[in-house]
Amino acid sequence: MVLIKLVLLAALAMTAFAANSLLCRMALVDTDIDPASFTFWRLTSGALMLTFLVVMRNQKPLQEGNMASAIALFVYAAGFSFAYISMTTGAGALLLFGAVQVTMISWGLFKGERMSTLQWGGFLLALVGLILLLLPNAAVPQLSSALMMLAAGIAWGVYSLKGKGAKFPIEATAGNFIRSTPLALVLLVIFWPGGEFHAEGMAYAVASGAIASALGYALWYSILVHIAAIKAATLQLSVPVLAVFAGWLFLDETVTLRIILSSLAVIGGVAMVIWVKKAAG
């Protein structure tokens, strides 16, 4: 029963991550909001939502979390928003989650985690599925955008790794969001001359921050204490697949046979890493 609950919670968290990609693309492409404003409203609304949840639990909003995690959260959110201005969804997702995998798996191996031959096979199968899904549709991104998305992926990997030690995930997430908002405000001020207020874009940012980010990240923090870094990294390979199907549902993007096959490869590969036991010895 506990395992089933963990799987369901993980599915919800991955859905929230995919929703962030969808909301960001819709805001930056279909509205006039700029990436600095999107980042600010996303983090601020997330901080407000989490503060409300913490207060309702009779806790203090800043009693958990730390500045290092807040900086990692800010770098991820800002890099994510700015990178998506000049790259396709596929290229961005591939760079983002590729960087996450390298960061978390490298740390896991450094700390002594090991994968069996079948688990490595599952990880490679998931990567092949991602490449099949994303590369044929990905325009070559600008170097600056690629570097920003890579930085965002590394920052998210660091944030996830630091979250593994959180005893109180909701309070920790709240503290991190609150500490990140001044950084987002500085970013907004720096880019203010080029910023434009747009109600629809702000609504997307608030939905991303208060729901997909605040609630999704708190949920992710609560799951991380139960799974190894390597499995946590591989689990996130499913997010680009979910994002593709979200684009099909909400943006009328075509789902081809290639998309279906690559999705099966990613999901199957993730399942192999999570469920296959490490070989003895």
C-alpha positions as CSV (number, residue, x, y, z in Angstrom):
1,M,0.0,0.0,0.0
2,V,2.8,2.4,0.9
3,L,4.5,1.6,-2.5
4,I,1.3,2.2,-4.4
5,K,0.9,5.6,-2.6
6,L,4.5,6.5,-3.4
7,V,4.0,5.7,-7.1
8,L,0.8,7.8,-7.3
9,L,2.4,10.8,-5.6
10,A,5.3,10.6,-7.9
11,A,3.0,10.5,-10.9
12,L,1.3,13.7,-9.6
13,A,4.6,15.4,-9.1
14,M,5.8,14.6,-12.6
15,T,2.4,15.9,-14.0
16,A,3.0,19.1,-12.1
17,F,6.5,19.4,-13.7
18,A,5.1,18.9,-17.1
19,A,2.4,21.5,-16.4
20,N,5.2,24.0,-15.7
21,S,6.6,23.5,-19.1
22,L,3.2,23.9,-20.8
23,L,2.3,27.0,-18.8
24,C,5.6,28.7,-19.4
25,R,5.5,28.0,-23.2
26,M,1.9,29.3,-23.4
27,A,2.7,32.4,-21.5
28,L,5.9,33.4,-23.3
29,V,4.6,32.5,-26.8
30,D,0.9,33.4,-26.6
31,T,1.1,36.5,-24.4
32,D,3.3,39.6,-24.0
33,I,4.8,38.8,-20.6
34,D,8.6,38.8,-20.4
35,P,10.6,36.0,-18.8
36,A,11.7,38.2,-15.8
37,S,8.1,39.0,-15.0
38,F,7.1,35.4,-15.4
39,T,9.8,34.3,-13.1
40,F,8.9,36.9,-10.5
41,W,5.1,36.1,-10.5
42,R,5.8,32.4,-10.5
43,L,8.1,32.4,-7.5
44,T,6.0,35.0,-5.6
45,S,2.7,33.2,-6.0
46,G,4.4,30.0,-5.0
47,A,5.7,31.6,-1.9
48,L,2.3,33.0,-1.0
49,M,0.6,29.6,-1.5
50,L,3.2,27.8,0.5
51,T,3.1,30.4,3.3
52,F,-0.7,29.9,3.6
53,L,-0.2,26.1,3.8
54,V,2.5,26.4,6.4
55,V,0.5,28.9,8.6
56,M,-2.5,26.5,8.3
57,R,-0.3,23.8,9.8
58,N,0.6,26.2,12.7
59,Q,4.2,26.4,11.6
60,K,6.5,29.3,10.8
61,P,7.1,29.9,7.1
62,L,10.9,30.4,7.4
63,Q,11.7,27.8,10.0
64,E,12.8,25.3,7.3
65,G,14.7,25.6,4.0
66,N,18.0,27.4,3.4
67,M,19.5,30.1,1.2
68,A,21.5,27.6,-0.9
69,S,18.4,25.8,-2.0
70,A,16.6,29.1,-2.6
71,I,19.5,30.2,-4.9
72,A,19.2,26.9,-6.8
73,L,15.5,27.3,-7.1
74,F,15.9,30.8,-8.4
75,V,18.6,29.9,-11.0
76,Y,16.4,27.1,-12.2
77,A,13.3,29.3,-12.5
78,A,15.1,32.2,-14.2
79,G,17.1,30.0,-16.6
80,F,14.0,28.0,-17.5
81,S,12.0,31.2,-18.4
82,F,14.8,33.0,-20.3
83,A,15.9,29.9,-22.3
84,Y,12.4,29.2,-23.6
85,I,12.2,32.6,-25.3
86,S,14.4,31.4,-28.2
87,M,14.3,27.6,-28.3
88,T,11.7,25.0,-29.0
89,T,9.9,22.9,-26.3
90,G,11.7,19.8,-27.4
91,A,15.2,21.2,-27.4
92,G,14.6,22.9,-24.0
93,A,13.2,19.7,-22.4
94,L,16.1,17.6,-23.7
95,L,18.8,20.1,-22.4
96,L,17.0,20.6,-19.0
97,F,16.4,17.0,-18.1
98,G,19.7,15.9,-19.6
99,A,21.5,18.2,-17.2
100,V,19.3,17.0,-14.3
101,Q,20.3,13.3,-15.1
102,V,24.0,14.1,-15.2
103,T,23.9,16.1,-12.0
104,M,21.8,13.7,-9.9
105,I,23.3,10.4,-11.2
106,S,26.9,11.8,-10.9
107,W,26.2,12.7,-7.3
108,G,24.5,9.3,-6.6
109,L,27.5,7.4,-8.0
110,F,29.9,9.6,-6.1
111,K,28.0,8.8,-2.9
112,G,28.2,5.0,-3.6
113,E,24.9,4.3,-5.4
114,R,25.3,1.7,-8.1
115,M,23.1,0.4,-10.9
116,S,22.9,-3.2,-12.2
117,T,23.4,-4.0,-15.9
118,L,19.6,-4.1,-16.4
119,Q,19.2,-0.8,-14.7
120,W,21.8,0.8,-16.9
121,G,20.0,-0.8,-19.9
122,G,16.7,0.8,-18.7
123,F,18.4,4.2,-18.3
124,L,19.8,4.0,-21.8
125,L,16.5,2.9,-23.2
126,A,14.8,5.9,-21.6
127,L,17.5,8.2,-23.1
128,V,17.0,6.7,-26.5
129,G,13.3,7.3,-26.2
130,L,13.9,10.9,-25.4
131,I,16.3,11.4,-28.3
132,L,13.7,9.7,-30.6
133,L,11.0,11.9,-29.3
134,L,12.8,15.3,-29.2
135,L,15.7,15.6,-31.6
136,P,13.8,15.3,-34.9
137,N,11.5,18.2,-33.8
138,A,14.1,20.4,-32.1
139,A,15.6,23.4,-33.8
140,V,19.2,24.1,-32.9
141,P,19.1,26.6,-30.0
142,Q,21.2,29.7,-29.6
143,L,24.3,29.0,-27.5
144,S,23.2,31.5,-24.8
145,S,19.8,29.9,-24.5
146,A,21.3,26.4,-24.4
147,L,23.7,27.5,-21.6
148,M,20.8,29.0,-19.6
149,M,18.7,25.8,-19.9
150,L,21.7,23.7,-18.9
151,A,22.2,25.9,-15.9
152,A,18.5,25.5,-15.0
153,G,18.9,21.7,-15.2
154,I,22.0,21.6,-13.0
155,A,20.2,23.9,-10.5
156,W,17.1,21.7,-10.4
157,G,19.4,18.7,-9.9
158,V,21.1,20.4,-6.9
159,Y,17.7,21.5,-5.5
160,S,16.4,18.0,-5.7
161,L,19.5,16.5,-4.1
162,K,19.3,19.0,-1.2
163,G,15.6,18.2,-0.8
164,K,16.5,14.6,0.1
165,G,17.4,15.7,3.6
166,A,14.2,17.7,4.3
167,K,12.3,16.4,7.3
168,F,9.4,18.8,6.7
169,P,9.0,19.1,2.9
170,I,6.2,21.6,2.8
171,E,7.9,23.9,5.3
172,A,11.2,23.5,3.5
173,T,9.7,24.3,0.1
174,A,8.0,27.4,1.6
175,G,11.2,28.6,3.1
176,N,13.0,28.2,-0.2
177,F,10.4,30.0,-2.2
178,I,10.2,32.9,0.2
179,R,14.0,33.3,0.2
180,S,14.0,33.2,-3.6
181,T,11.5,36.0,-4.1
182,P,14.0,38.9,-3.4
183,L,16.3,37.5,-6.0
184,A,13.3,37.4,-8.5
185,L,12.5,41.0,-7.6
186,V,16.1,42.1,-8.3
187,L,15.8,40.3,-11.7
188,L,12.5,42.0,-12.4
189,V,14.0,45.5,-11.6
190,I,17.0,44.8,-13.8
191,F,14.8,43.9,-16.8
192,W,12.0,46.4,-15.9
193,P,12.6,48.7,-18.9
194,G,11.8,45.9,-21.3
195,G,9.1,44.3,-19.2
196,E,5.4,44.4,-20.1
197,F,2.4,43.7,-17.9
198,H,0.0,41.2,-19.4
199,A,-2.9,39.9,-17.3
200,E,-3.1,36.6,-19.2
201,G,0.6,35.9,-19.0
202,M,0.5,36.8,-15.3
203,A,-2.3,34.3,-14.8
204,Y,-0.2,31.5,-16.4
205,A,2.7,32.5,-14.1
206,V,0.5,32.4,-11.0
207,A,-0.9,29.0,-12.0
208,S,2.6,27.8,-12.6
209,G,3.8,29.2,-9.3
210,A,0.9,28.6,-6.9
211,I,-0.2,25.2,-8.2
212,A,2.3,23.4,-10.4
213,S,5.4,24.7,-8.6
214,A,4.4,25.2,-5.0
215,L,2.3,22.2,-4.5
216,G,4.3,20.1,-7.0
217,Y,7.6,20.8,-5.4
218,A,6.3,20.2,-1.9
219,L,5.1,16.9,-3.1
220,W,8.4,16.1,-4.8
221,Y,10.3,17.0,-1.6
222,S,8.1,14.5,0.4
223,I,8.9,11.7,-2.2
224,L,12.7,12.3,-2.4
225,V,13.3,11.0,1.2
226,H,12.1,7.6,0.1
227,I,14.0,7.1,-3.2
228,A,17.7,7.1,-4.2
229,A,19.2,9.9,-6.2
230,I,19.7,7.8,-9.3
231,K,16.0,6.6,-9.3
232,A,14.8,10.2,-8.6
233,A,16.8,11.5,-11.6
234,T,15.6,8.7,-14.0
235,L,12.0,9.2,-12.9
236,Q,12.1,12.8,-14.2
237,L,12.8,11.5,-17.7
238,S,9.1,10.9,-18.0
239,V,8.3,14.7,-17.8
240,P,9.1,15.5,-21.4
241,V,6.8,12.7,-22.5
242,L,4.0,14.1,-20.3
243,A,4.7,17.6,-21.7
244,V,4.3,16.3,-25.3
245,F,0.9,14.8,-24.5
246,A,-0.1,18.0,-22.7
247,G,0.7,19.9,-25.8
248,W,-1.5,17.5,-27.8
249,L,-4.4,18.0,-25.4
250,F,-4.1,21.8,-24.9
251,L,-2.2,23.1,-28.0
252,D,-3.5,20.7,-30.7
253,E,0.0,19.3,-31.3
254,T,0.1,16.1,-33.4
255,V,0.8,12.8,-31.6
256,T,2.5,10.5,-34.1
257,L,3.6,6.9,-34.0
258,R,7.1,8.0,-33.2
259,I,5.8,9.9,-30.2
260,I,3.9,6.8,-29.0
261,L,7.0,4.5,-29.4
262,S,9.4,6.9,-27.8
263,S,7.0,7.4,-24.9
264,L,6.8,3.6,-24.4
265,A,10.6,3.5,-24.4
266,V,10.9,6.3,-21.8
267,I,8.3,4.8,-19.5
268,G,9.7,1.3,-19.9
269,G,13.2,2.5,-19.2
270,V,12.1,4.4,-16.1
271,A,10.3,1.3,-14.9
272,M,13.4,-0.9,-15.3
273,V,15.5,1.5,-13.3
274,I,13.0,1.7,-10.5
275,W,11.8,-1.9,-10.3
276,V,14.8,-4.0,-11.2
277,K,16.8,-4.9,-8.1
278,K,20.6,-4.4,-8.2
279,A,22.5,-7.6,-9.0
280,A,24.1,-9.3,-6.0
281,G,27.8,-8.6,-5.5
